[in-house]
Amino acid sequence: MSYIGNTLPANFQSLPAVQRFNGDGSDTTFTLAAQIANDQSILVSVDGVTQDSNAYSVSGTTLTFTSAPSAGTGNIFVNTISPVGSTLVPPDGSVTTAKLVDGSVSTAKLVDGSVSTAKLVDGSVSTAKLVDASVTGAKIGSNPFMFYGRQGSNQTIPRVTTTTITGMTTNEIDPSSAFDGTTFTVPSGGAGVYLVQAHLTINFNDGNDGETAQLYLFANGEKCTSRFQNASTRDTVYVALSCSTIVTLAVGNTIYMSTYCADNNGGTQISYSPGTSLGAYRIST
């Protein structure tokens, strides 16, 4: 059945004992032992006469009379009817996710830097959760599985012989220390799909009798791409060849390049170092 009176508090509270104050005929303010909700939450009497609530006001723990009570010992009597409810602080770890309303924890409630990677479930951050342009190069970090090197000096290429290109150590980029200027060996953790590019320039010196040049790009010992040029009817001195491929490599696999050249008059040919280079970049795991 229904009842008459104040709503019962959610937790038991200890009401302050009756408080008595000494009036001095001049002071109008007195400090109570607990915060009070409003003027009607206490009963006040002076010299045994119950005071109308218009004769005083209460704010927090301060009781203020409209005029100073008369002098006397314990002649001011305050009885608390309904104090302000105390604040309860739950013990650490007592508030579980089941106690939180869906959507109740907003970003405004999170301290900056409080959500670390340890707090994120694996795979929980999808591309839909990323703000446009929020992932910068600084957030991605460097790719250690890459290399580049340009030939430091010209290399003599024997006639009609497949020759490995060496000495590509100028402007070298090799964060994993896996490229020796000739061969890149996939290091531990570096397996994946690589974009590989090779550039070779051959100088035939005279170039008046017909020349042939071929570039081979090898991945793990297998020829994955090549470029051929036959200039037997033209006055050719320089031949610039380039090729690229995308290849899947395992740890320990290698990348290198070689060439096969022929000069119809039996002359010599050299690789032209400024136009000769080899490089690769892992594009996925």
N, C-alpha and C positions, 0 to 999 in steps of 0.2 A: 504494500500500500504506500501511498505518497506520504511525505513527512513535511513538517513545517520547520524552517530554520535554514541556517547556512549549509551550503554543500560541504559534505565531509571532505577533509583534506586527503590527498592521495597517500600521504605518509604521516605517521604519528609525529607530533611536534611537542616540544616541551615549552609550555607557556611560562612566561616570567612570573615570579611571585608578586604579590601585591607590593607596590612601591610607595614609599612615604618620603616626602620631602619637607624640609624646614622652610617656611616662609620668612622673609625679613622685611616685608612691606615695600620693597623696592624692585627686587628681581622679578622679571616676568617670564624668563625662559628656564626650563629644566630639562635635563637629559634623561631619557628613558633607557631601559635596559635592552630593548629590542625595537626594531622598526615597526611602525604602526601603519596599517593600510589607510585609514581615514579617521576623521574626528569621531565617528560613531563607533569606532572599534575599541574605545576605552570609556570607562566611567570615572569621573573625576569629582572629588568632593573637597571642599575647603572648610575647615572648622566644623566638620560634620554635616555640611550642607552640600547636597549633590548639585553640581554645576550644570547649567544648560550648555549644550555644545556650542552655542554662540559666544560663550564666555572664554573659549579657548580654541586653539587650532593645533594640529599636529602635522609635522612633516618629517618623515623618516623617524629619527629617534628624538626629535626636538619638540617639546611641549611648550607652547607659547600662550600665555594668558593675555586677554585684552587689557587687563589692569592687574597690577601687582597684588598677589595674595597677602593677607595680613601676616604679621610676624607670629611665629609659634614653632614649637618643636613637634615635628611629625604631623603638622596640621593639614598637610596636603596629601590626599589619598588618591592613588591611581590604580585602578583595577583593569587589566587587559582582557578584553573579550575576544578579539580576533587579531593576532599579529600577522604581519606579512609572512607568507610561507618561506621557509628557508630554501636555499638552492642546494640541490643534491648533486654531487659529483660522482659519477659511476666509477667503480674501480677499473684499473687498467685491464684491457682485454675483455671487459664484460659486455661491450656493445658489438654484437655480431652483425654480419650483412643482413641477416633475417630481420633485424630491428630497423633497418634503413628503408625508407620509402623509395621506390624506383624514381630515379632522376633527382633525388634530394641533394646529392653531392655535386655541386656545380663547380666550374673552374674557379669561381671567386672564392670557394672554400679551400682550395688547394694552395699551399705555400709554394712559392717559386722554387723549382728544383726538387720538389718533394717526390715526384714520380720518377723513379730511376728505372733502368732497363730491367732490374731484378723484379720490379712490380708488374711488368708486362708479360702476358701469356705469349708463348711462342706462336708466331703467325698472327697475332691479334692486330697488328698495325698494317692495314692494307693500303693500297694507293688511294682509295676513296677517303682515307683518314688524313691524308697529307694535303696541306694548303698549297695552292699553286705556287710554284717557284720557291717552296720552303726548303727543298733539298739542294744545297749548294755544293760546290766542289769541296769546300772545307769539311762538310759533313760526310762525304764519301770516303775521303782519305786517298792515299796514293795506291797505285796498282803495282805491287812488287814484281808481277809476272809479265815483264816486258823487256825489250832490249832494242838498241840501235847502235850502229857503228858505221862510219864512213872510212874508206880505205885511206891510210895515211900517206902512202907513196905508190907510184906506179909498180905494177907487177908484170914481169915478162911472161908471156903465155906461149908455151911450146906449140909448134905447128902440128895440126891434126892429132892433138892429144887432149883428152878431157882433163881439165886442171881445176882444182879447188881454189876458190878465191880466198885469200888470207889478208891479215894485216888491217882489218877494219876496226881500228881503235881510236880514230879521230872523232871528236864530239860524241864519245861513247856514253850511252845511257844504259846502265845495267844494275838496277837496285838489288837484284837477287844474286849478283856475282855469278851468273850462270853462262855468260858469253865471254869467250876467250879471244874474240877478234876474228874467229873463223867459224866456230860452231857454238850454237846455243843448246844447252842441255836442260830440259825441263826439270826444275828443282822440286824438292819435297813440297807438297801442297799446291803445286802449280799446274796440275792436270786440268785440262779444259779445252775450250775452243779458241783457237788463235787466228788472228788476221796477220798474214805474213806478206811482206813486200820486199822485192829485190830489184836493184838497179845496177846495170853494168854498162860501161862505155869502153869500147875497144878502139885502139888507135892502130891502124894498119901501116902507118908511116908513109908509104908511097901512094897506095890506092889507085893504081892505074891498070890493074890486070885482072881484076875479079877477086872478091873476098867473100868469105862465108863466116858468120858468127852465130853461135847458139848459146842461150842462157838456160841453165837447169836450176830449178829450185827443189831442194830435197827436204822431206820431212820424215824423220826416222829411217833414213836410208832409201826411201822410195821417192821416185821422181813424181812430184805432184803437179808441176806445171813447167812449161818451157817456152822460149821465144826464139824464133829462127829468122834470120835475114840472109838472103843470097843476093849479092851485088856484083855478079860476075860480068855484067855488061855496062857497069857504071864506074865512074871515077870516084871511088869511095875511100875516104881516109878514116873517118870516125863513124862508128856504128853504136847507137844508144839503144839498149834493150831494157825493158822493164816487165815484170810479171808479179802477180799477187795471187794469193789463194787463202781460203778459209779451211782450216784443218783441225781435227780433234787429236790432241796429243796426250799421252800418259806420262807419268813421272819417268824420267830417264830417256825419253825420246829426244831426238836431235833435229836441229834445223841448220842447214848450210847451203851454199850455192857453188856451182861450178860452171865452166864454159868450155866450149869446143870451137876452135877457130882454124880456118884454113886460108892460106894466101896462095893464089895460083902460081906466083913466081917464086914461091918458097921463102919469101921474106919473113921477117919477124913481126910480131904484134905484141902490144902491151895493153894492160888494163889502164884506163885513164882514171886516176884516183879521185879527182873531184866529182866524177859522175858515177862512182861505184859505192854502193852501200847495201846493208841488209838490216832488217828490223822486223819485230813482231810484237803483238799486243794481245793479251788474253781478253776476250770479249765476253766470255761466260764460262761458268764452271761445268 
